[in-house]
Amino acid sequence: SKSSEEIKQQNSELSERVHSLVSQNSAMKLDMEDLHKKLEMAELMIQQFSSQAGSLDANQQLQMALEEKASLETQVAQLSESLRQLQAERDQYVEKLKEERSIWQQRVEQLSEQVRTMAEEKERYMAQIRELEANVAEL
């Protein structure tokens, strides 16, 4: 029973961790979508500035937009890697939970079999006691 409570506690903690990872995963997906939108805006700005010829301000703005694009691409790559790692970690926790669930199902089946066996033994012993009491009463 104590071991069962410990395992239940571990399962609960792992479930909470999985839920936390799922939440982080969702937040990162939203961040990635936001960064993709910013990247698209930066690319649009680059196209606009590229179409304008000659002015020094436009060239400076183009350079800034290119730098921002590079920065956003780096952030997208980092978030993608973090997302991949979180998904791998989540998958590991899910697999561990499945394994523990399987172990506990086997344990429950074993205990159910033991209970059934003990109940049968009890019935046999009770029948034997009744028979012996009848014999004693006869004697």
Order of alpha helices (4+ residues) and beta strands (2+ residues): alpha-alpha
